[in-house]
Amino acid sequence: MFEYVLGISLTGCAAGLMSYAASDYLAEAFGFVETDLRDKLRRLRVGTKNLRKYLVAWLVAVAIVLLLIAVVGRAPILGVLVAMLLVCLPWYRVRQLAENRRLQIEDQLADAMVSLSNAIKAGLSLGQALEILAQQSPPPICQEFQQIVGEYQLGKPLDRCLIEAKVRLRSENFALFAAAMEASRESGGRLNETVERIAHSVRELQRLERKIQSETAQARSSAFYMALAPFAILMMYYFLIDPVNTERLFTEVLGQIILGISLILNLVAYLWARKILNPLI
């Protein structure tokens, strides 16, 4: 036990010295993660005032979990894998939520453009039509229109509000919608006809995307089940076939290395398959 704790301590000291030597790169990586998370949380309309404190606290908690698994559980390799998952999974989840919100806004944009066209056709101004959209549209797109209308009513130019919304949403369809409104305001054309044509194009693109998504749904499900297959096989070996040697995968360093490499390759294969089969790329 003493030799094991001593080995863990020496390994920790070595890791600390390496971290100190590469402190500039680690600070740059931490800054990148913080900036990316701040951007995604703002798109989700979540406050980011104390984000740095929460990130530091989360890293300290991950380090404690790593030490517990490495020292108490005597599984340093598994501890490193668990720490990597605890660091990456929340970040991945926040990015996924932000992307899902963006896609939901994309789906609602065509109906919002038709409502805007009808409001303008009824004789309302562009500002009044946007105010109706902010009140009647479903979330989350109503939140974006509410922000646009609120900033416009506070005195910010409408073109500036649209540019900031375009940067915030990062939606090609909304960028086209904003460009059409700006061009119509400058040239004096019929905005309702332009918006109707854009809405028709957006709906046609969404129809094609849904068709591709439905045709690739079975392949995406197969990729998910293939990713779960190694865990099912491992449980079958542990409970039915060879529990002694299977247990050695968790208790011996070589077995932990094998498990770690297998887990990483399995995760990479699943994410790669999801990226290939994603119709919205």
SVG drawing of the C-alpha trace seen along z (x, -y; Angstrom):
<svg xmlns="http://www.w3.org/2000/svg" viewBox="-55 -56 64 75">
<polyline fill="none" stroke="black" stroke-width="0.4" points="0.0,0.0 2.8,-2.4 4.6,-1.7 1.4,-2.3 0.7,-5.6 4.3,-6.6 4.0,-5.8 0.8,-7.8 2.4,-10.7 5.5,-10.7 3.3,-10.5 1.2,-13.4 4.4,-15.5 5.6,-14.7 2.2,-15.7 2.3,-18.9 5.8,-19.8 4.6,-19.1 1.6,-21.2 3.8,-24.1 6.1,-23.8 3.1,-23.9 1.2,-26.5 0.9,-28.9 -0.7,-26.2 -3.0,-25.1 -4.1,-28.7 -4.7,-29.1 -6.8,-25.9 -8.7,-27.0 -9.4,-30.3 -10.7,-28.6 -13.1,-26.4 -14.3,-29.4 -14.9,-31.5 -16.7,-28.7 -18.9,-28.0 -19.6,-31.6 -20.8,-31.9 -23.0,-28.8 -24.5,-29.8 -25.3,-33.3 -27.0,-31.7 -29.0,-29.6 -29.7,-32.8 -28.0,-31.6 -26.0,-34.0 -22.2,-33.8 -21.2,-36.3 -19.4,-33.7 -18.5,-31.2 -14.8,-31.2 -15.4,-30.5 -17.7,-27.6 -15.1,-26.2 -12.3,-26.3 -14.6,-24.6 -15.5,-22.0 -11.9,-21.2 -11.1,-21.0 -14.0,-18.5 -12.7,-16.4 -9.2,-16.4 -10.6,-15.1 -12.6,-12.3 -9.4,-11.4 -7.4,-11.1 -10.1,-9.0 -10.3,-6.6 -6.5,-6.4 -5.6,-6.1 -8.7,-4.5 -9.8,-2.4 -6.3,-1.7 -7.3,-2.3 -5.3,-5.3 -6.1,-4.6 -9.8,-4.4 -9.5,-7.5 -7.9,-9.4 -10.7,-8.2 -13.4,-9.2 -11.8,-12.6 -11.7,-13.1 -15.4,-12.2 -16.3,-14.6 -14.5,-17.4 -15.7,-16.7 -19.3,-15.6 -20.7,-18.8 -19.0,-20.9 -20.4,-18.6 -23.9,-18.8 -23.9,-22.6 -22.8,-22.7 -25.5,-20.1 -28.2,-22.2 -27.1,-25.3 -27.1,-23.5 -30.6,-22.1 -31.9,-25.6 -30.4,-26.9 -32.1,-24.1 -35.4,-24.8 -35.2,-28.4 -34.4,-27.4 -37.6,-25.3 -39.7,-28.1 -38.3,-30.8 -40.3,-30.0 -43.6,-30.4 -42.4,-33.6 -41.5,-35.0 -45.0,-34.2 -46.6,-35.9 -44.3,-38.9 -45.4,-39.1 -49.1,-38.9 -48.6,-41.7 -46.9,-43.9 -49.5,-43.1 -52.2,-44.2 -50.6,-47.7 -48.4,-47.5 -44.9,-48.9 -41.8,-46.7 -41.3,-47.6 -45.0,-46.9 -44.8,-43.5 -41.7,-42.5 -43.5,-43.5 -46.4,-41.1 -43.9,-38.4 -42.3,-38.9 -45.7,-38.5 -47.2,-35.6 -44.3,-33.4 -43.5,-30.3 -40.3,-30.0 -37.4,-30.1 -37.7,-32.3 -40.0,-34.7 -37.1,-35.4 -34.9,-36.6 -37.7,-38.8 -38.4,-40.2 -34.7,-41.2 -34.7,-42.8 -37.9,-44.8 -36.7,-45.7 -33.4,-47.1 -35.1,-48.9 -37.6,-50.6 -34.6,-51.7 -33.2,-53.6 -30.9,-51.2 -31.1,-51.3 -33.1,-48.4 -30.3,-47.4 -27.9,-47.2 -30.4,-45.0 -30.7,-42.7 -26.9,-42.4 -26.4,-41.6 -29.2,-39.0 -27.6,-37.4 -24.2,-37.1 -25.9,-35.8 -28.0,-33.1 -25.5,-32.1 -28.3,-31.0 -28.0,-31.2 -31.8,-31.4 -32.0,-34.3 -29.0,-36.0 -30.9,-35.8 -34.1,-37.1 -32.2,-40.0 -30.5,-40.9 -33.9,-40.9 -35.4,-43.3 -32.4,-45.6 -32.4,-45.6 -36.1,-46.3 -35.8,-49.2 -33.0,-50.8 -34.5,-50.3 -38.2,-50.6 -39.3,-47.4 -42.2,-45.1 -40.9,-43.4 -43.9,-41.1 -43.3,-39.5 -39.5,-39.1 -40.2,-37.5 -42.8,-35.1 -40.3,-33.9 -37.6,-33.4 -40.1,-31.5 -41.0,-29.3 -37.3,-28.5 -36.7,-27.9 -39.6,-25.5 -38.4,-23.6 -34.9,-23.2 -36.4,-22.0 -38.5,-19.5 -35.4,-18.1 -33.5,-18.0 -36.3,-16.1 -36.4,-13.6 -32.6,-13.0 -32.9,-12.8 -35.6,-10.2 -33.7,-8.1 -30.6,-8.1 -32.4,-7.6 -32.0,-3.8 -28.2,-4.1 -27.9,-6.5 -29.7,-4.1 -27.4,-1.3 -24.4,-3.4 -25.8,-3.9 -26.5,-0.2 -23.0,0.7 -21.5,-1.7 -23.4,0.1 -22.4,3.6 -19.0,3.7 -20.5,2.9 -23.1,5.7 -20.3,8.2 -18.2,7.1 -21.2,7.7 -21.8,11.1 -18.2,12.2 -18.2,11.0 -21.5,12.7 -21.6,15.8 -18.3,16.7 -15.1,15.8 -15.7,13.5 -12.1,14.0 -10.2,12.8 -12.8,10.1 -12.3,8.7 -8.6,8.5 -9.4,5.9 -10.5,3.6 -7.9,4.5 -4.6,4.7 -2.9,1.8 -2.6,3.6 -6.3,4.4 -7.2,0.8 -5.0,-0.4 -6.8,2.0 -10.2,0.9 -9.2,-2.8 -8.0,-2.4 -11.1,-0.4 -13.4,-3.1 -11.7,-5.9 -11.8,-4.1 -15.4,-3.2 -16.3,-6.8 -14.4,-8.1 -16.0,-5.6 -19.5,-6.6 -18.9,-10.3 -17.4,-9.8 -20.4,-7.8 -22.7,-10.5 -20.9,-13.2 -20.9,-11.2 -24.7,-10.5 -25.6,-14.0 -27.8,-15.5 -27.5,-19.0 -23.7,-19.4"/>
</svg>
